[in-house]
Amino acid sequence: MHTVQVDRHRAWATSRNHSETVTTAAQQLATHRGKVPEAFRALVINLHADMFTLQRQSAPHLQITHGDCWHMNAIKTREGGIILIDWDHAGLGLPLLDLGNLLLTSHFDMSQPLHVEADEQKIQAIVHGYQQSSSIEIQDSEHVANTMRFLLAWQLGSYLADGTLVLHPDFPFVLQKLQARYDATRDIADIAVHSIR
């Protein structure tokens, strides 16, 4: 879908992966960082900085993106093809955010939500599969890490902006999950960059 020609004269929906959403996530983190316990303040500060870096690194070239690209939204057909479902967040956006989302979420294990470890085989399969239809223009592993961190910034920013979610008893556990996922982004990114040919 990232290679589909986009008619710039037509009005398109904005994907969750749009650069404006990156800006919104950064603003939410900056505005509401005081709602986070001190133990997780560094996570908020780092995600905020990562979003500004992502904005500077990302080319303004927008394509059609899914906006919620992860394995639970992919269905394998009887013929062996793959169909993406759940297009609620689709529209024009930054293609690498789809790839970053898939790279990170492919490591989620719902039975061990605080354990996220880079899986070289998964990462290589995703990168090589993506390269069959789209080229990947990446400056460095930090750029790949930031594309994954966008999902975390968006999730945490949304939580913080909604005051009721911050008061929920599960909020400390949500922060622990986000921290574990953030910590894994560097290793995943390093393997991804080395897998690009």
N, C-alpha and C positions, 0 to 999 in steps of 0.2 A: 504493500500500500504506500510505502514511502517513495516509490518511484512513479506513482500516478501523477500525470500532468494536472496541475491545478489551474483552473481558469480564474485569473486574478480579477476579472470583471464581475464575477459572481460573488454573492454574499455567502460566507461559510461560517459554520459554528466554530466556536473557539474550543479547542481541546483542553483538557486538564494540563496537558504538556505545553501549553502556550507560554511564551516568555512573560506575559502579564501575570500568569499564575505563580511563576517563580518570584516575581516582584511582590505579589500579595503575600506569599508564604514568608518572605524575608521581613515584610512589614509587620505581619502578625507576631513573628518571633521577637522582633525588637520591641513592639508595643507591650507584649504580655509576658516578657521573660521573668518578671517579678513573681508570677504565679507558680513558678517551678521551684521545688525545694533546692536548697543550696547544693546538695550532692549531684544534681543534674544541671546546674547552671552552665557548666562548661559545654554540655551537649547543645544547649540552646545557642550559646555564643558561637560555637563552631559551625552549627548548621546555618546560622545567620550569615556568617562570613562566607561559607561555602556557596550560598545562593548568590551573593554578590559576585563571587569569582565565576560562577557558572554563567551569569549574565554577560560578563566580559568575554568569556571563552566561546560562547555559543554564537555561531553565525546567525544572522536574522532570517535565514532561509527557512520558511515554514512549509511543511508538507502535511498531508493527511496523516494523522496519528490516531492510534486506538485510545490511548489515554489511561488504560488499565490493563496493560499487557502482562499477564502472568499465566502460569500453567492451568489454573482453575478456569480460565476463560478460553481454553483451547479444547476442542473436541475432535478426536480422531474419527474419521469416517470409515465405513466398511471398505472403501476403495484404498485406504491408506493415506488420504489427504487430511489436512488440518483445517478446521473452521474456527474462526474466532467469534465468540459471542460477547454479549454485554457491552454494547457500544454507547453507553450513557455518557461517557467522558470523551467521545471521539470528536474530531474536528481538526482545524489547522493547529499545528504545534511543532515542537522541536523533535525531529525523529529520534535523536539519540536518547531522549528521555524514555521512549518506548523500550529501547534496547537496555538502558540502565535499569528500568523497572523489572524487566524480565531477568536480567542477570542477578539482581538482588533477590527477588521473590522466589527464584528457583531454588534458593537455599533455605527457605522457610520450612521448618518441620513443626507442625502444629502440636505434636506430642512432646516436643522439647523446645518451647518458644524462646528460651533464653540461650540456646545453643545454636550458633550460626558459624559454620566453618566452610571455608572456600573449598569447592569441589572442582578440581581441574578438569575432569572429564565433562561435567555439565557445562562449564564455562566455554571450553573449546567447542563443544557441540553447538552452543548458542551462537558464538562468534562466527564459526565456519558456516553455519546455516544462514545467518544473516548476510554474510558476504556473498552468498550465491545469488542474491537479488539486489543488494544495495552495497555501495561502497561505504567504508567507515573512515571518516576523516577525524582523527583524534590527535591532539597535541601531545598528551602524556597520560600517565595513569591517574594523575590527580583529576584530570578532566572526566575520565570514566567514573572515578569514585564520586565526583560531584553529581553526575547524572543519576547515580543510584541514590545519593543523599537527598535528591529532590523529593522523592516519595516520602522520606522521613520528615523533611521540613514541612511538606504539605500536610502530612498527618498531624504532626505536633502543633503546627500553626493553627490548624482547624480546631484541635482540642482546646488550645489556649484561648482562642477567640470565643469559644462557647463556654461561658463561665460554669455552666452546670456540669459539663464533662470533667472539668478540673476538680470538682468537689466529689466526684464519684469514687467509691472505695477502691475501684480497680485502677485509678490513675497512677499510683506508684508503680504498679506492675507494668502498665503501658510504657512508662518511662524506662523501666528496666529492659523491656523488649526493644524499644527504639535504640537504647544504648548498645545492646548486644549486636543489633543489625548495623549500627553505625560503625562499630569496631571492626566488623568483618569487611567493610567496603574497600579498605586499602588492599587487603590480600586478593580479593576478587578482582579488583581493578588491575593489579599487577599481572595476574595470570591472563586476564582478557587482553591486555596490551601486547603481551608476548605471544598471544595466539593469533593476532592480526597479521595477515601476510599480504 
